[in-house]
Amino acid sequence: MGSLSKRMQQALEAVSNVSIEQQDLLAAELMERLRLLEQPQTRLSPEERVELEVGLAAAQRGEFASDAEVEAMYAKHGL
């Protein structure tokens, strides 16, 4: 195993002071984070970025699809 940063060493020392169950939970979370970091980054087109920003702005304003709109979308796609 390679060398660990001081911060990682401190984190592992702190983890050693919690229960085995909590250690296992933290280990699973760390492994998931590592898996995500190893995946290539998704690149959005300029159009996709605009669409995402519009959707996020609507969500921040509390604007969400109605139940009827969601049901229509599911029906359209056979879900």
Helices and strands as residue ranges (DSSP letters): H 6-15, H 20-38, H 46-60, H 67-76
